[in-house]
Amino acid sequence: MLSRVAENLYWLARYVERAENTARIVNVNANLLLDLPKGIAPGWKPLVDITGANELFEEHYKDYGERQVMRFLLGDERHPGSIRSALEAARENCRTIRDFVPREAWEQINGLTLYARDGLQKGLTKNGRHSYLRGLITHSQLINGLLDGTMLHDQGFEFLSLGRYIERADMTTRIADVHSASLLPDADEARPYDNIQWVSVLKSLTAYQMYRRSTQIRVQRGPVLGFIFKSPRFPRSLRWCIDHSRICLERLPRNEGCLRVNGRLARALDSAELEGFSQKELHDFIDELQLGIADLHEEIAQTWFPPLVTAAAA
C-alpha cells in the first residue's frame, strides 16, 4: 500500500484516540474536584502535565486556572494536542484518503469536528462541559466502531490499529505517572482520599467497572497499577496495547525492526514488579516505557512512512 495512505490512516487513528482521551481526563478531573476538599484538590495543572505541553501553555497563559486550562485543552488552535486541533488533523488526514475509509466513518469524523468547534463555548462553561465532553467521547467511540466494523481488514487497517494502540499506550502511561505522582499531595491529610485518587485513575481510562469485575477487591494503588499496566484482557491496559501492536506488526512487511522494539517493551513490562515500586521507581519505570513507545513510533515511521510525505501529524 502507498506510504502516504498508511501514514494518514495511522495518524487518523492517533488523533481520534487523542481527542477521546483528552475529553475523558478533563471530565474525570472536573468530577474529582467536586469530591475533594479545597485544600486537597489538585487543581487543573495535572491535566496539562499529562499532555506534556506545559512550556507551550506557559507561553500563552499566566496561571493554571480552570478556564485557562479548559481553553488550552479543548479549543486552543495553537496547541496541537487540544481536542479541536486533534479533530481538525484527523479530519484532514481522513479527507486525503477518503477512498480507503467507509463513507459513514468520514461523515462521522466530519460531524465530530464541527461539533467540537461549534460547541466549544458551551464546553467551556461549567454547566455545559459535561454534556459537551460526553458527546465528544461518544462520537469518538462511534467512529472507532464504524472503522472496526466496516473497513476492510487489510494492511491499511493494521496501520489504523497501530496508531490507536500507540496513542492509547502513551496516554495510559502518562495518566498513571501524573496521577500517581501529583494528583494528590503526599501530606498525611491527603491519605484518607487515596481511594478517590485511584478511582479517578481508573475512570480516566474507563477502567473502573472492569477493574472491580476482574480483581474483586477494593481500589488501591498496587492492584490498580497492575490492572492498567498488565491486564491481558482490558483493551486500554499497556499489556493489551503492546500485544495487539505486535499482532498488527506481524501482518506487515519489513517488520523486523519494529518487532524488536515492541519485544523490548514487552520484556520491560513483564519484568516489572509494579506493586513494590516506590513513587520514584514507578516514575523512572514509566519514563523507560514512554521512551520505548516513542522508539516504536520512530521505527514505524522510518520503516513505512517516507520523510518527504507530511501528514497532518505532530
ZINOR-V256937 format. One line per field, one symbol per residue. psi: psi as a letter, one per 20 degrees, with the letter a starting at -180 (. if undefined). burial: 1 if it has 9 or more other ideal C-beta (glycine too) atoms within 8 Angstrom, else 0. A space follows every 50 residues. Layout:
BEGIN
psi = ???
burial = ???
END
This chain:
BEGIN
psi = qphgggghgghggghggggggghghggghghghhiqqhihpibihhhhgg ikkggggihiqhrlrghghggghgjoiioijqgggghgggggghhikhii pqhhgghggghhghggghjghghiqhhigghghhgggghghgghggghii qpmbhghhhghggghggggghghgggggghgjhqrjqhiihijhghghgh gghhjligghghhghkrrprgghgghgihipiipijqhggggghgggghi jqrljgghhggghggghgghipnhhiprgghgghghggghhgghhgghgg ghgioqhipornq.
burial = 00111111111111111111111111111111100100011101111111 10100110001001000111111111001011111111111111001100 11001101111110111011011100011001111110111111011000 10001111111111111111111111111111110000010011111111 11111011001101000011101111111110010111111111110110 01001011101111110110010110100001101111110110111011 10111000101110
END
